[in-house]
Amino acid sequence: MKTKFSHVHTDNFSVYGVRKIWRRLHREGIPAAHYTAARLMRDLDLQGARRGKKIRTTIRDDG
């Protein structure tokens, strides 16, 4: 299961997150729970793409 899981992630340019990988596995006929997909991503140290910028609320004045 881990090899198929990482294969799905790399086939999609390593941008898929838990939800999209979980749905792709179901389309391919591999039954897996959403929580299992999240656990496997943590175990394999995989992350989906994060969109947007980090919000910076304070700009410190060094002077």
PDBQT receptor file of N, H, CA, C and O in Angstrom, charges set to zero:
ATOM      1  N   MET A   1       0.825  -1.194   0.000  1.00  0.00    +0.000 N 
ATOM      2  CA  MET A   1       0.000   0.000   0.000  1.00  0.00    +0.000 C 
ATOM      3  C   MET A   1       0.870   1.258   0.000  1.00  0.00    +0.000 C 
ATOM      4  O   MET A   1       0.544   2.244  -0.662  1.00  0.00    +0.000 OA
ATOM      5  N   LYS A   2       1.973   1.220   0.742  1.00  0.00    +0.000 N 
ATOM      6  H   LYS A   2       2.238   0.419   1.280  1.00  0.00    +0.000 HD
ATOM      7  CA  LYS A   2       2.829   2.406   0.821  1.00  0.00    +0.000 C 
ATOM      8  C   LYS A   2       3.448   2.742  -0.525  1.00  0.00    +0.000 C 
ATOM      9  O   LYS A   2       3.588   3.916  -0.867  1.00  0.00    +0.000 OA
ATOM     10  N   THR A   3       3.825   1.716  -1.301  1.00  0.00    +0.000 N 
ATOM     11  H   THR A   3       3.711   0.762  -1.024  1.00  0.00    +0.000 HD
ATOM     12  CA  THR A   3       4.438   1.996  -2.589  1.00  0.00    +0.000 C 
ATOM     13  C   THR A   3       3.427   2.587  -3.563  1.00  0.00    +0.000 C 
ATOM     14  O   THR A   3       3.757   3.495  -4.325  1.00  0.00    +0.000 OA
ATOM     15  N   LYS A   4       2.189   2.074  -3.543  1.00  0.00    +0.000 N 
ATOM     16  H   LYS A   4       1.921   1.336  -2.924  1.00  0.00    +0.000 HD
ATOM     17  CA  LYS A   4       1.146   2.621  -4.409  1.00  0.00    +0.000 C 
ATOM     18  C   LYS A   4       0.824   4.052  -3.999  1.00  0.00    +0.000 C 
ATOM     19  O   LYS A   4       0.583   4.918  -4.840  1.00  0.00    +0.000 OA
ATOM     20  N   PHE A   5       0.825   4.276  -2.708  1.00  0.00    +0.000 N 
ATOM     21  H   PHE A   5       1.021   3.572  -2.026  1.00  0.00    +0.000 HD
ATOM     22  CA  PHE A   5       0.510   5.593  -2.172  1.00  0.00    +0.000 C 
ATOM     23  C   PHE A   5       1.553   6.626  -2.611  1.00  0.00    +0.000 C 
ATOM     24  O   PHE A   5       1.201   7.701  -3.098  1.00  0.00    +0.000 OA
ATOM     25  N   SER A   6       2.826   6.296  -2.439  1.00  0.00    +0.000 N 
ATOM     26  H   SER A   6       3.111   5.423  -2.044  1.00  0.00    +0.000 HD
ATOM     27  CA  SER A   6       3.874   7.238  -2.843  1.00  0.00    +0.000 C 
ATOM     28  C   SER A   6       3.918   7.396  -4.360  1.00  0.00    +0.000 C 
ATOM     29  O   SER A   6       4.289   8.457  -4.862  1.00  0.00    +0.000 OA
ATOM     30  N   HIS A   7       3.540   6.346  -5.094  1.00  0.00    +0.000 N 
ATOM     31  H   HIS A   7       3.239   5.484  -4.687  1.00  0.00    +0.000 HD
ATOM     32  CA  HIS A   7       3.492   6.415  -6.559  1.00  0.00    +0.000 C 
ATOM     33  C   HIS A   7       2.432   7.426  -7.009  1.00  0.00    +0.000 C 
ATOM     34  O   HIS A   7       2.669   8.210  -7.928  1.00  0.00    +0.000 OA
ATOM     35  N   VAL A   8       1.275   7.404  -6.364  1.00  0.00    +0.000 N 
ATOM     36  H   VAL A   8       1.083   6.767  -5.618  1.00  0.00    +0.000 HD
ATOM     37  CA  VAL A   8       0.207   8.365  -6.691  1.00  0.00    +0.000 C 
ATOM     38  C   VAL A   8       0.687   9.779  -6.411  1.00  0.00    +0.000 C 
ATOM     39  O   VAL A   8       0.407  10.692  -7.187  1.00  0.00    +0.000 OA
ATOM     40  N   HIS A   9       1.400   9.972  -5.321  1.00  0.00    +0.000 N 
ATOM     41  H   HIS A   9       1.627   9.230  -4.690  1.00  0.00    +0.000 HD
ATOM     42  CA  HIS A   9       1.878  11.307  -4.945  1.00  0.00    +0.000 C 
ATOM     43  C   HIS A   9       2.901  11.829  -5.949  1.00  0.00    +0.000 C 
ATOM     44  O   HIS A   9       2.821  12.987  -6.360  1.00  0.00    +0.000 OA
ATOM     45  N   THR A  10       3.858  10.999  -6.351  1.00  0.00    +0.000 N 
ATOM     46  H   THR A  10       3.923  10.059  -6.018  1.00  0.00    +0.000 HD
ATOM     47  CA  THR A  10       4.881  11.455  -7.295  1.00  0.00    +0.000 C 
ATOM     48  C   THR A  10       4.347  11.598  -8.714  1.00  0.00    +0.000 C 
ATOM     49  O   THR A  10       4.835  12.439  -9.469  1.00  0.00    +0.000 OA
ATOM     50  N   ASP A  11       3.353  10.794  -9.095  1.00  0.00    +0.000 N 
ATOM     51  H   ASP A  11       2.957  10.110  -8.482  1.00  0.00    +0.000 HD
ATOM     52  CA  ASP A  11       2.755  10.927 -10.424  1.00  0.00    +0.000 C 
ATOM     53  C   ASP A  11       2.078  12.279 -10.616  1.00  0.00    +0.000 C 
ATOM     54  O   ASP A  11       1.940  12.756 -11.742  1.00  0.00    +0.000 OA
ATOM     55  N   ASN A  12       1.665  12.881  -9.536  1.00  0.00    +0.000 N 
ATOM     56  H   ASN A  12       1.777  12.493  -8.621  1.00  0.00    +0.000 HD
ATOM     57  CA  ASN A  12       0.967  14.158  -9.611  1.00  0.00    +0.000 C 
ATOM     58  C   ASN A  12       1.850  15.310  -9.141  1.00  0.00    +0.000 C 
ATOM     59  O   ASN A  12       1.382  16.256  -8.507  1.00  0.00    +0.000 OA
ATOM     60  N   PHE A  13       3.127  15.208  -9.463  1.00  0.00    +0.000 N 
ATOM     61  H   PHE A  13       3.507  14.439  -9.977  1.00  0.00    +0.000 HD
ATOM     62  CA  PHE A  13       4.114  16.258  -9.206  1.00  0.00    +0.000 C 
ATOM     63  C   PHE A  13       4.226  16.627  -7.732  1.00  0.00    +0.000 C 
ATOM     64  O   PHE A  13       4.614  17.747  -7.402  1.00  0.00    +0.000 OA
ATOM     65  N   SER A  14       3.890  15.699  -6.849  1.00  0.00    +0.000 N 
ATOM     66  H   SER A  14       3.575  14.789  -7.117  1.00  0.00    +0.000 HD
ATOM     67  CA  SER A  14       3.999  15.870  -5.391  1.00  0.00    +0.000 C 
ATOM     68  C   SER A  14       3.197  17.060  -4.861  1.00  0.00    +0.000 C 
ATOM     69  O   SER A  14       3.588  17.694  -3.881  1.00  0.00    +0.000 OA
ATOM     70  N   VAL A  15       2.075  17.356  -5.517  1.00  0.00    +0.000 N 
ATOM     71  H   VAL A  15       1.758  16.841  -6.313  1.00  0.00    +0.000 HD
ATOM     72  CA  VAL A  15       1.246  18.458  -5.052  1.00  0.00    +0.000 C 
ATOM     73  C   VAL A  15      -0.069  17.987  -4.438  1.00  0.00    +0.000 C 
ATOM     74  O   VAL A  15      -0.799  18.787  -3.853  1.00  0.00    +0.000 OA
ATOM     75  N   TYR A  16      -0.377  16.703  -4.565  1.00  0.00    +0.000 N 
ATOM     76  H   TYR A  16       0.216  16.053  -5.041  1.00  0.00    +0.000 HD
ATOM     77  CA  TYR A  16      -1.633  16.194  -4.021  1.00  0.00    +0.000 C 
ATOM     78  C   TYR A  16      -1.564  16.107  -2.506  1.00  0.00    +0.000 C 
ATOM     79  O   TYR A  16      -0.555  15.691  -1.938  1.00  0.00    +0.000 OA
ATOM     80  N   GLY A  17      -2.640  16.501  -1.871  1.00  0.00    +0.000 N 
ATOM     81  H   GLY A  17      -3.460  16.839  -2.333  1.00  0.00    +0.000 HD
ATOM     82  CA  GLY A  17      -2.769  16.369  -0.429  1.00  0.00    +0.000 C 
ATOM     83  C   GLY A  17      -3.559  15.118  -0.088  1.00  0.00    +0.000 C 
ATOM     84  O   GLY A  17      -3.793  14.265  -0.944  1.00  0.00    +0.000 OA
ATOM     85  N   VAL A  18      -3.965  15.019   1.166  1.00  0.00    +0.000 N 
ATOM     86  H   VAL A  18      -3.775  15.712   1.861  1.00  0.00    +0.000 HD
ATOM     87  CA  VAL A  18      -4.660  13.821   1.649  1.00  0.00    +0.000 C 
ATOM     88  C   VAL A  18      -5.958  13.585   0.891  1.00  0.00    +0.000 C 
ATOM     89  O   VAL A  18      -6.224  12.465   0.455  1.00  0.00    +0.000 OA
ATOM     90  N   ARG A  19      -6.761  14.617   0.732  1.00  0.00    +0.000 N 
ATOM     91  H   ARG A  19      -6.545  15.527   1.087  1.00  0.00    +0.000 HD
ATOM     92  CA  ARG A  19      -8.071  14.446   0.106  1.00  0.00    +0.000 C 
ATOM     93  C   ARG A  19      -7.974  13.946  -1.326  1.00  0.00    +0.000 C 
ATOM     94  O   ARG A  19      -8.702  13.033  -1.716  1.00  0.00    +0.000 OA
ATOM     95  N   LYS A  20      -7.087  14.533  -2.107  1.00  0.00    +0.000 N 
ATOM     96  H   LYS A  20      -6.496  15.275  -1.791  1.00  0.00    +0.000 HD
ATOM     97  CA  LYS A  20      -6.976  14.135  -3.506  1.00  0.00    +0.000 C 
ATOM     98  C   LYS A  20      -6.357  12.747  -3.661  1.00  0.00    +0.000 C 
ATOM     99  O   LYS A  20      -6.762  11.986  -4.540  1.00  0.00    +0.000 OA
ATOM    100  N   ILE A  21      -5.391  12.413  -2.826  1.00  0.00    +0.000 N 
ATOM    101  H   ILE A  21      -5.062  13.031  -2.112  1.00  0.00    +0.000 HD
ATOM    102  CA  ILE A  21      -4.817  11.071  -2.891  1.00  0.00    +0.000 C 
ATOM    103  C   ILE A  21      -5.858  10.041  -2.496  1.00  0.00    +0.000 C 
ATOM    104  O   ILE A  21      -5.966   8.992  -3.132  1.00  0.00    +0.000 OA
ATOM    105  N   TRP A  22      -6.619  10.326  -1.462  1.00  0.00    +0.000 N 
ATOM    106  H   TRP A  22      -6.530  11.178  -0.945  1.00  0.00    +0.000 HD
ATOM    107  CA  TRP A  22      -7.672   9.423  -0.995  1.00  0.00    +0.000 C 
ATOM    108  C   TRP A  22      -8.701   9.177  -2.099  1.00  0.00    +0.000 C 
ATOM    109  O   TRP A  22      -9.113   8.039  -2.325  1.00  0.00    +0.000 OA
ATOM    110  N   ARG A  23      -9.110  10.231  -2.775  1.00  0.00    +0.000 N 
ATOM    111  H   ARG A  23      -8.775  11.155  -2.591  1.00  0.00    +0.000 HD
ATOM    112  CA  ARG A  23     -10.070  10.080  -3.877  1.00  0.00    +0.000 C 
ATOM    113  C   ARG A  23      -9.468   9.312  -5.044  1.00  0.00    +0.000 C 
ATOM    114  O   ARG A  23     -10.156   8.499  -5.660  1.00  0.00    +0.000 OA
ATOM    115  N   ARG A  24      -8.212   9.549  -5.358  1.00  0.00    +0.000 N 
ATOM    116  H   ARG A  24      -7.653  10.209  -4.857  1.00  0.00    +0.000 HD
ATOM    117  CA  ARG A  24      -7.550   8.849  -6.466  1.00  0.00    +0.000 C 
ATOM    118  C   ARG A  24      -7.451   7.355  -6.176  1.00  0.00    +0.000 C 
ATOM    119  O   ARG A  24      -7.662   6.535  -7.069  1.00  0.00    +0.000 OA
ATOM    120  N   LEU A  25      -7.133   6.999  -4.939  1.00  0.00    +0.000 N 
ATOM    121  H   LEU A  25      -6.962   7.665  -4.213  1.00  0.00    +0.000 HD
ATOM    122  CA  LEU A  25      -7.056   5.587  -4.574  1.00  0.00    +0.000 C 
ATOM    123  C   LEU A  25      -8.410   4.911  -4.740  1.00  0.00    +0.000 C 
ATOM    124  O   LEU A  25      -8.483   3.773  -5.203  1.00  0.00    +0.000 OA
ATOM    125  N   HIS A  26      -9.482   5.601  -4.366  1.00  0.00    +0.000 N 
ATOM    126  H   HIS A  26      -9.424   6.526  -3.990  1.00  0.00    +0.000 HD
ATOM    127  CA  HIS A  26     -10.823   5.037  -4.532  1.00  0.00    +0.000 C 
ATOM    128  C   HIS A  26     -11.182   4.866  -6.010  1.00  0.00    +0.000 C 
ATOM    129  O   HIS A  26     -11.810   3.875  -6.380  1.00  0.00    +0.000 OA
ATOM    130  N   ARG A  27     -10.792   5.817  -6.850  1.00  0.00    +0.000 N 
ATOM    131  H   ARG A  27     -10.282   6.622  -6.549  1.00  0.00    +0.000 HD
ATOM    132  CA  ARG A  27     -11.053   5.697  -8.288  1.00  0.00    +0.000 C 
ATOM    133  C   ARG A  27     -10.328   4.502  -8.886  1.00  0.00    +0.000 C 
ATOM    134  O   ARG A  27     -10.827   3.872  -9.818  1.00  0.00    +0.000 OA
ATOM    135  N   GLU A  28      -9.150   4.189  -8.352  1.00  0.00    +0.000 N 
ATOM    136  H   GLU A  28      -8.745   4.702  -7.595  1.00  0.00    +0.000 HD
ATOM    137  CA  GLU A  28      -8.380   3.053  -8.856  1.00  0.00    +0.000 C 
ATOM    138  C   GLU A  28      -8.800   1.744  -8.220  1.00  0.00    +0.000 C 
ATOM    139  O   GLU A  28      -8.218   0.700  -8.514  1.00  0.00    +0.000 OA
ATOM    140  N   GLY A  29      -9.803   1.782  -7.352  1.00  0.00    +0.000 N 
ATOM    141  H   GLY A  29     -10.276   2.630  -7.113  1.00  0.00    +0.000 HD
ATOM    142  CA  GLY A  29     -10.327   0.565  -6.759  1.00  0.00    +0.000 C 
ATOM    143  C   GLY A  29      -9.597   0.084  -5.523  1.00  0.00    +0.000 C 
ATOM    144  O   GLY A  29      -9.723  -1.077  -5.136  1.00  0.00    +0.000 OA
ATOM    145  N   ILE A  30      -8.836   0.969  -4.902  1.00  0.00    +0.000 N 
ATOM    146  H   ILE A  30      -8.735   1.913  -5.216  1.00  0.00    +0.000 HD
ATOM    147  CA  ILE A  30      -8.116   0.612  -3.681  1.00  0.00    +0.000 C 
ATOM    148  C   ILE A  30      -8.860   1.224  -2.498  1.00  0.00    +0.000 C 
ATOM    149  O   ILE A  30      -8.808   2.437  -2.294  1.00  0.00    +0.000 OA
ATOM    150  N   PRO A  31      -9.554   0.392  -1.714  1.00  0.00    +0.000 N 
ATOM    151  CA  PRO A  31     -10.303   0.956  -0.587  1.00  0.00    +0.000 C 
ATOM    152  C   PRO A  31      -9.356   1.379   0.536  1.00  0.00    +0.000 C 
ATOM    153  O   PRO A  31      -8.528   0.593   0.997  1.00  0.00    +0.000 OA
ATOM    154  N   ALA A  32      -9.490   2.607   0.957  1.00  0.00    +0.000 N 
ATOM    155  H   ALA A  32     -10.162   3.246   0.583  1.00  0.00    +0.000 HD
ATOM    156  CA  ALA A  32      -8.677   3.124   2.056  1.00  0.00    +0.000 C 
ATOM    157  C   ALA A  32      -9.476   4.214   2.754  1.00  0.00    +0.000 C 
ATOM    158  O   ALA A  32     -10.205   4.974   2.116  1.00  0.00    +0.000 OA
ATOM    159  N   ALA A  33      -9.334   4.280   4.051  1.00  0.00    +0.000 N 
ATOM    160  H   ALA A  33      -8.742   3.663   4.570  1.00  0.00    +0.000 HD
ATOM    161  CA  ALA A  33     -10.007   5.326   4.822  1.00  0.00    +0.000 C 
ATOM    162  C   ALA A  33      -9.230   6.633   4.688  1.00  0.00    +0.000 C 
ATOM    163  O   ALA A  33      -8.028   6.631   4.421  1.00  0.00    +0.000 OA
ATOM    164  N   HIS A  34      -9.927   7.735   4.874  1.00  0.00    +0.000 N 
ATOM    165  H   HIS A  34     -10.904   7.736   5.090  1.00  0.00    +0.000 HD
ATOM    166  CA  HIS A  34      -9.302   9.051   4.803  1.00  0.00    +0.000 C 
ATOM    167  C   HIS A  34      -8.207   9.167   5.859  1.00  0.00    +0.000 C 
ATOM    168  O   HIS A  34      -7.134   9.706   5.592  1.00  0.00    +0.000 OA
ATOM    169  N   TYR A  35      -8.483   8.659   7.056  1.00  0.00    +0.000 N 
ATOM    170  H   TYR A  35      -9.355   8.221   7.273  1.00  0.00    +0.000 HD
ATOM    171  CA  TYR A  35      -7.504   8.714   8.133  1.00  0.00    +0.000 C 
ATOM    172  C   TYR A  35      -6.264   7.885   7.787  1.00  0.00    +0.000 C 
ATOM    173  O   TYR A  35      -5.151   8.259   8.157  1.00  0.00    +0.000 OA
ATOM    174  N   THR A  36      -6.441   6.784   7.094  1.00  0.00    +0.000 N 
ATOM    175  H   THR A  36      -7.345   6.480   6.793  1.00  0.00    +0.000 HD
ATOM    176  CA  THR A  36      -5.308   5.956   6.678  1.00  0.00    +0.000 C 
ATOM    177  C   THR A  36      -4.428   6.724   5.704  1.00  0.00    +0.000 C 
ATOM    178  O   THR A  36      -3.202   6.649   5.775  1.00  0.00    +0.000 OA
ATOM    179  N   ALA A  37      -5.051   7.456   4.800  1.00  0.00    +0.000 N 
ATOM    180  H   ALA A  37      -6.047   7.516   4.742  1.00  0.00    +0.000 HD
ATOM    181  CA  ALA A  37      -4.285   8.264   3.853  1.00  0.00    +0.000 C 
ATOM    182  C   ALA A  37      -3.483   9.337   4.591  1.00  0.00    +0.000 C 
ATOM    183  O   ALA A  37      -2.328   9.594   4.252  1.00  0.00    +0.000 OA
ATOM    184  N   ALA A  38      -4.088   9.957   5.589  1.00  0.00    +0.000 N 
ATOM    185  H   ALA A  38      -5.027   9.749   5.864  1.00  0.00    +0.000 HD
ATOM    186  CA  ALA A  38      -3.384  10.977   6.373  1.00  0.00    +0.000 C 
ATOM    187  C   ALA A  38      -2.219  10.359   7.139  1.00  0.00    +0.000 C 
ATOM    188  O   ALA A  38      -1.138  10.944   7.202  1.00  0.00    +0.000 OA
ATOM    189  N   ARG A  39      -2.434   9.181   7.720  1.00  0.00    +0.000 N 
ATOM    190  H   ARG A  39      -3.312   8.706   7.668  1.00  0.00    +0.000 HD
ATOM    191  CA  ARG A  39      -1.382   8.513   8.487  1.00  0.00    +0.000 C 
ATOM    192  C   ARG A  39      -0.221   8.119   7.578  1.00  0.00    +0.000 C 
ATOM    193  O   ARG A  39       0.942   8.283   7.945  1.00  0.00    +0.000 OA
ATOM    194  N   LEU A  40      -0.540   7.596   6.386  1.00  0.00    +0.000 N 
ATOM    195  H   LEU A  40      -1.486   7.463   6.088  1.00  0.00    +0.000 HD
ATOM    196  CA  LEU A  40       0.516   7.206   5.455  1.00  0.00    +0.000 C 
ATOM    197  C   LEU A  40       1.312   8.414   4.970  1.00  0.00    +0.000 C 
ATOM    198  O   LEU A  40       2.524   8.322   4.777  1.00  0.00    +0.000 OA
ATOM    199  N   MET A  41       0.646   9.531   4.775  1.00  0.00    +0.000 N 
ATOM    200  H   MET A  41      -0.339   9.606   4.931  1.00  0.00    +0.000 HD
ATOM    201  CA  MET A  41       1.368  10.738   4.365  1.00  0.00    +0.000 C 
ATOM    202  C   MET A  41       2.333  11.164   5.459  1.00  0.00    +0.000 C 
ATOM    203  O   MET A  41       3.465  11.554   5.172  1.00  0.00    +0.000 OA
ATOM    204  N   ARG A  42       1.891  11.093   6.717  1.00  0.00    +0.000 N 
ATOM    205  H   ARG A  42       0.972  10.776   6.950  1.00  0.00    +0.000 HD
ATOM    206  CA  ARG A  42       2.781  11.424   7.827  1.00  0.00    +0.000 C 
ATOM    207  C   ARG A  42       3.950  10.444   7.894  1.00  0.00    +0.000 C 
ATOM    208  O   ARG A  42       5.098  10.859   8.053  1.00  0.00    +0.000 OA
ATOM    209  N   ASP A  43       3.666   9.148   7.774  1.00  0.00    +0.000 N 
ATOM    210  H   ASP A  43       2.733   8.811   7.645  1.00  0.00    +0.000 HD
ATOM    211  CA  ASP A  43       4.711   8.124   7.878  1.00  0.00    +0.000 C 
ATOM    212  C   ASP A  43       5.748   8.243   6.762  1.00  0.00    +0.000 C 
ATOM    213  O   ASP A  43       6.939   8.036   6.997  1.00  0.00    +0.000 OA
ATOM    214  N   LEU A  44       5.304   8.574   5.561  1.00  0.00    +0.000 N 
ATOM    215  H   LEU A  44       4.337   8.742   5.370  1.00  0.00    +0.000 HD
ATOM    216  CA  LEU A  44       6.208   8.692   4.414  1.00  0.00    +0.000 C 
ATOM    217  C   LEU A  44       6.796  10.093   4.269  1.00  0.00    +0.000 C 
ATOM    218  O   LEU A  44       7.565  10.354   3.343  1.00  0.00    +0.000 OA
ATOM    219  N   ASP A  45       6.434  10.991   5.181  1.00  0.00    +0.000 N 
ATOM    220  H   ASP A  45       5.810  10.780   5.933  1.00  0.00    +0.000 HD
ATOM    221  CA  ASP A  45       6.900  12.382   5.177  1.00  0.00    +0.000 C 
ATOM    222  C   ASP A  45       6.563  13.080   3.859  1.00  0.00    +0.000 C 
ATOM    223  O   ASP A  45       7.410  13.745   3.262  1.00  0.00    +0.000 OA
ATOM    224  N   LEU A  46       5.306  12.918   3.414  1.00  0.00    +0.000 N 
ATOM    225  H   LEU A  46       4.619  12.378   3.899  1.00  0.00    +0.000 HD
ATOM    226  CA  LEU A  46       4.826  13.558   2.195  1.00  0.00    +0.000 C 
ATOM    227  C   LEU A  46       3.928  14.728   2.560  1.00  0.00    +0.000 C 
ATOM    228  O   LEU A  46       3.194  14.676   3.547  1.00  0.00    +0.000 OA
ATOM    229  N   GLN A  47       3.993  15.779   1.759  1.00  0.00    +0.000 N 
ATOM    230  H   GLN A  47       4.589  15.821   0.957  1.00  0.00    +0.000 HD
ATOM    231  CA  GLN A  47       3.131  16.942   1.964  1.00  0.00    +0.000 C 
ATOM    232  C   GLN A  47       2.585  17.402   0.630  1.00  0.00    +0.000 C 
ATOM    233  O   GLN A  47       3.258  17.313  -0.397  1.00  0.00    +0.000 OA
ATOM    234  N   GLY A  48       1.364  17.893   0.657  1.00  0.00    +0.000 N 
ATOM    235  H   GLY A  48       0.818  17.965   1.492  1.00  0.00    +0.000 HD
ATOM    236  CA  GLY A  48       0.786  18.482  -0.534  1.00  0.00    +0.000 C 
ATOM    237  C   GLY A  48       1.294  19.899  -0.698  1.00  0.00    +0.000 C 
ATOM    238  O   GLY A  48       1.950  20.438   0.193  1.00  0.00    +0.000 OA
ATOM    239  N   ALA A  49       0.992  20.501  -1.831  1.00  0.00    +0.000 N 
ATOM    240  H   ALA A  49       0.458  20.063  -2.554  1.00  0.00    +0.000 HD
ATOM    241  CA  ALA A  49       1.410  21.872  -2.079  1.00  0.00    +0.000 C 
ATOM    242  C   ALA A  49       0.598  22.815  -1.210  1.00  0.00    +0.000 C 
ATOM    243  O   ALA A  49      -0.595  22.606  -0.988  1.00  0.00    +0.000 OA
ATOM    244  N   ARG A  50       1.245  23.830  -0.734  1.00  0.00    +0.000 N 
ATOM    245  H   ARG A  50       2.214  23.999  -0.914  1.00  0.00    +0.000 HD
ATOM    246  CA  ARG A  50       0.559  24.851   0.055  1.00  0.00    +0.000 C 
ATOM    247  C   ARG A  50       0.459  26.105  -0.791  1.00  0.00    +0.000 C 
ATOM    248  O   ARG A  50       1.452  26.592  -1.332  1.00  0.00    +0.000 OA
ATOM    249  N   ARG A  51      -0.726  26.605  -0.892  1.00  0.00    +0.000 N 
ATOM    250  H   ARG A  51      -1.533  26.209  -0.453  1.00  0.00    +0.000 HD
ATOM    251  CA  ARG A  51      -0.965  27.773  -1.733  1.00  0.00    +0.000 C 
ATOM    252  C   ARG A  51      -0.974  29.045  -0.882  1.00  0.00    +0.000 C 
ATOM    253  O   ARG A  51      -1.254  29.004   0.316  1.00  0.00    +0.000 OA
ATOM    254  N   GLY A  52      -0.669  30.151  -1.511  1.00  0.00    +0.000 N 
ATOM    255  H   GLY A  52      -0.441  30.184  -2.484  1.00  0.00    +0.000 HD
ATOM    256  CA  GLY A  52      -0.747  31.430  -0.838  1.00  0.00    +0.000 C 
ATOM    257  C   GLY A  52       0.535  31.800  -0.121  1.00  0.00    +0.000 C 
ATOM    258  O   GLY A  52       1.513  31.052  -0.113  1.00  0.00    +0.000 OA
ATOM    259  N   LYS A  53       0.499  32.979   0.481  1.00  0.00    +0.000 N 
ATOM    260  H   LYS A  53      -0.296  33.587   0.474  1.00  0.00    +0.000 HD
ATOM    261  CA  LYS A  53       1.651  33.490   1.200  1.00  0.00    +0.000 C 
ATOM    262  C   LYS A  53       1.418  33.399   2.695  1.00  0.00    +0.000 C 
ATOM    263  O   LYS A  53       0.278  33.413   3.159  1.00  0.00    +0.000 OA
ATOM    264  N   LYS A  54       2.485  33.307   3.434  1.00  0.00    +0.000 N 
ATOM    265  H   LYS A  54       3.412  33.296   3.058  1.00  0.00    +0.000 HD
ATOM    266  CA  LYS A  54       2.388  33.356   4.884  1.00  0.00    +0.000 C 
ATOM    267  C   LYS A  54       2.054  34.794   5.281  1.00  0.00    +0.000 C 
ATOM    268  O   LYS A  54       2.651  35.740   4.768  1.00  0.00    +0.000 OA
ATOM    269  N   ILE A  55       1.116  34.948   6.179  1.00  0.00    +0.000 N 
ATOM    270  H   ILE A  55       0.631  34.179   6.596  1.00  0.00    +0.000 HD
ATOM    271  CA  ILE A  55       0.696  36.276   6.602  1.00  0.00    +0.000 C 
ATOM    272  C   ILE A  55       1.652  36.804   7.665  1.00  0.00    +0.000 C 
ATOM    273  O   ILE A  55       1.892  36.149   8.680  1.00  0.00    +0.000 OA
ATOM    274  N   ARG A  56       2.178  37.960   7.429  1.00  0.00    +0.000 N 
ATOM    275  H   ARG A  56       1.983  38.492   6.605  1.00  0.00    +0.000 HD
ATOM    276  CA  ARG A  56       3.111  38.592   8.358  1.00  0.00    +0.000 C 
ATOM    277  C   ARG A  56       2.381  39.749   9.005  1.00  0.00    +0.000 C 
ATOM    278  O   ARG A  56       2.022  40.710   8.325  1.00  0.00    +0.000 OA
ATOM    279  N   THR A  57       2.158  39.676  10.286  1.00  0.00    +0.000 N 
ATOM    280  H   THR A  57       2.450  38.895  10.839  1.00  0.00    +0.000 HD
ATOM    281  CA  THR A  57       1.335  40.691  10.945  1.00  0.00    +0.000 C 
ATOM    282  C   THR A  57       2.148  41.812  11.560  1.00  0.00    +0.000 C 
ATOM    283  O   THR A  57       1.639  42.922  11.716  1.00  0.00    +0.000 OA
ATOM    284  N   THR A  58       3.401  41.552  11.915  1.00  0.00    +0.000 N 
ATOM    285  H   THR A  58       3.815  40.650  11.788  1.00  0.00    +0.000 HD
ATOM    286  CA  THR A  58       4.211  42.578  12.572  1.00  0.00    +0.000 C 
ATOM    287  C   THR A  58       5.554  42.681  11.876  1.00  0.00    +0.000 C 
ATOM    288  O   THR A  58       6.211  41.673  11.614  1.00  0.00    +0.000 OA
ATOM    289  N   ILE A  59       5.952  43.894  11.582  1.00  0.00    +0.000 N 
ATOM    290  H   ILE A  59       5.419  44.713  11.794  1.00  0.00    +0.000 HD
ATOM    291  CA  ILE A  59       7.273  44.154  11.040  1.00  0.00    +0.000 C 
ATOM    292  C   ILE A  59       8.037  44.936  12.098  1.00  0.00    +0.000 C 
ATOM    293  O   ILE A  59       7.719  46.088  12.396  1.00  0.00    +0.000 OA
ATOM    294  N   ARG A  60       9.044  44.291  12.653  1.00  0.00    +0.000 N 
ATOM    295  H   ARG A  60       9.302  43.356  12.410  1.00  0.00    +0.000 HD
ATOM    296  CA  ARG A  60       9.790  44.881  13.760  1.00  0.00    +0.000 C 
ATOM    297  C   ARG A  60      10.734  45.961  13.278  1.00  0.00    +0.000 C 
ATOM    298  O   ARG A  60      11.375  45.819  12.237  1.00  0.00    +0.000 OA
ATOM    299  N   ASP A  61      10.820  47.046  14.040  1.00  0.00    +0.000 N 
ATOM    300  H   ASP A  61      10.299  47.161  14.886  1.00  0.00    +0.000 HD
ATOM    301  CA  ASP A  61      11.756  48.125  13.761  1.00  0.00    +0.000 C 
ATOM    302  C   ASP A  61      12.982  47.917  14.636  1.00  0.00    +0.000 C 
ATOM    303  O   ASP A  61      12.898  48.010  15.860  1.00  0.00    +0.000 OA
ATOM    304  N   ASP A  62      14.129  47.634  14.006  1.00  0.00    +0.000 N 
ATOM    305  H   ASP A  62      14.198  47.559  13.011  1.00  0.00    +0.000 HD
ATOM    306  CA  ASP A  62      15.344  47.352  14.769  1.00  0.00    +0.000 C 
ATOM    307  C   ASP A  62      15.932  48.610  15.408  1.00  0.00    +0.000 C 
ATOM    308  O   ASP A  62      16.793  48.508  16.281  1.00  0.00    +0.000 OA
ATOM    309  N   GLY A  63      15.491  49.766  14.997  1.00  0.00    +0.000 N 
ATOM    310  H   GLY A  63      14.792  49.849  14.287  1.00  0.00    +0.000 HD
ATOM    311  CA  GLY A  63      16.075  51.023  15.503  1.00  0.00    +0.000 C 
ATOM    312  C   GLY A  63      15.508  51.439  16.761  1.00  0.00    +0.000 C 
ATOM    313  O   GLY A  63      15.900  52.471  17.304  1.00  0.00    +0.000 OA
TER     314      GLY A  63
